[in-house]
Amino acid sequence: MEEDKFALVERIIKDIHVVLSKIAELRAFEIIPVDTNFRNKSPVLYFENCLGLESWCIKHVYMYCYSEIMDRYCSKARRKEFKVCSLNSERMIKLLNVTLLLNPELTLLWNKRRILVSKCLLDKCSELHFTKLIISRKPKCNDAFAYRRWLLESIISDERFLSYNIQEFVNEELNICTQASDKSPNNYHSWNHRLWFLNKIKLLDKQFDVHAQFIKEYIFSEQWTERNVSDYCCYHYRQFCIKNIYLLNEESLKKFSTANNLNLRKVLIRILASNFPNDSTIQVSEENLLSYSESNLVNLLFFPSVKSCYCVMDNVSICHKLEVIFHELSINNELIRFYKHHETLWYHRRFVVHEIIGIIHEYFCLTKNNGVLIRNTCKKCTYDDEREKQAKIVRYDSNCMYSSVLFDVLLNHEKKFIEEMRKASDNYADRHEKYLKCIKGFNSMM
């Protein structure tokens, strides 16, 4: 009876190996819930480029393969005798394939595959397809994503990679991440892998239009967050995209605005005009603001400040950053109004507020260290008396920061929004107010 069982398991291993020989065509792997072998046929199923295995045989197949791997290839006594080569690796590969398909959370077995790849006994592209099968069933498998990153690192660093269709290569990787995120909500592993991959693609700036790809990713993340408002993993990825959108040049920024079908300047000006401080010195309508250049608009927003540092700031870059982050603030407003009581949206709002304050700090060359504002060392200015006046400079710049028009606009906007959501019985409005008072130092202003 035992011999019949072993013969059946060997047949299953062989059938899976035959299907995996078509690895490039396979799209997914699944366990099919079947209690008994009532058909008296092989439990290995292959249909429309999908591999399946009936559940009744899982226990027997897994224990058989796992036990043989541990006894023959992983025990200390046998490890010295076994040498990885083409003659004795075929059996090991078959067993690894089956075992990892059934239980991919085995780091030791993934390390065995790394050895086989480094010995050129497994093809890197085929291995990418294999991990795709694993992720199709286990979208949160960290070991599969880690192994995939190891493969991608090797492929991208290879000189032959430049002969690849890079756009197709990028699309394939991002599609796998999207499918994993679709199958499993709050999938930190897939979003983290996506972020890592985009950082790798940055290095291919000369061979690939990275800016265009980040525009696509920004749009994709906006569409995703609108459908999955409680998935903070995606919001973390979106924050990464926003910081890369900051780096777009003027031509790329125009493409970004066209792709999003919006006017970023109008969004910024609408928020500014409705939240200007009640000060007779500022009497500018939305129509007039639209005619302002980037430099004039930035000068208005940081009025009435005079920088103690004599370096010329890149007002165009600062204006572009403000356009992007205020657009994000506008989106966040609408989502919170529509989806009440979602903590994730309020956490993302903290990021937006933090970025706006960061832009103000950048303008005044300030940074926060242990809760205290300090002056950054200016690399361009070399005044002898700068150190002597450091304390006065910090005091002056921090006062200018809090009295600037942009800071007043942010403060007024947050006050109005908190009050609006408080009336709508959203308890997170009170928590956001506490965050602004206790963490951002707005205590004496709200």
Number of C-alpha atoms within 10 A of each C-alpha: 6 7 8 9 13 14 12 17 20 15 15 19 19 16 16 21 17 11 17 18 11 11 20 14 13 20 15 18 23 19 17 15 10 13 10 12 13 7 7 7 8 15 23 19 18 15 8 9 15 15 21 17 22 18 16 16 19 17 10 13 21 18 12 17 21 17 14 13 19 15 13 15 19 17 11 11 11 13 13 10 10 13 12 16 12 13 8 11 16 14 11 18 18 16 22 20 20 21 24 21 21 20 13 22 17 13 15 12 20 18 13 16 20 19 14 19 15 11 13 12 17 18 13 19 13 15 19 21 19 24 22 25 22 24 26 19 18 22 24 22 21 18 20 26 22 16 19 21 16 13 18 18 13 12 14 17 11 10 8 9 13 13 7 10 10 17 11 10 11 14 12 12 18 20 12 18 23 16 14 23 22 15 15 13 16 17 20 19 21 27 22 16 19 19 18 12 17 19 13 14 17 15 12 14 10 8 10 16 14 19 20 16 17 20 23 16 19 22 16 13 19 17 11 18 18 14 10 15 17 17 19 20 19 24 23 17 18 23 18 16 20 19 14 15 23 17 14 21 13 12 8 15 20 14 15 23 15 11 12 14 9 12 14 20 19 16 17 21 20 17 18 23 17 13 19 21 19 9 8 6 9 13 11 10 13 14 12 10 18 15 10 12 13 18 15 14 18 21 16 17 19 21 17 13 19 13 16 13 16 10 11 8 15 12 17 17 18 18 20 21 21 22 20 20 23 25 21 19 21 14 14 18 16 10 17 20 14 9 12 15 17 15 18 16 22 19 14 19 19 15 16 20 18 14 18 19 17 16 18 22 20 14 18 24 20 21 16 12 9 7 10 9 15 20 19 14 13 13 7 10 11 9 9 8 8 16 11 9 10 14 12 12 18 20 14 16 24 18 12 19 23 17 15 20 25 25 20 20 19 18 20 18 16 19 15 12 15 20 15 14 19 14 11 13 13 19 16 19 23 15 14 17 19 16 15 20 15 11 11 15 13 15 13 6 11 13
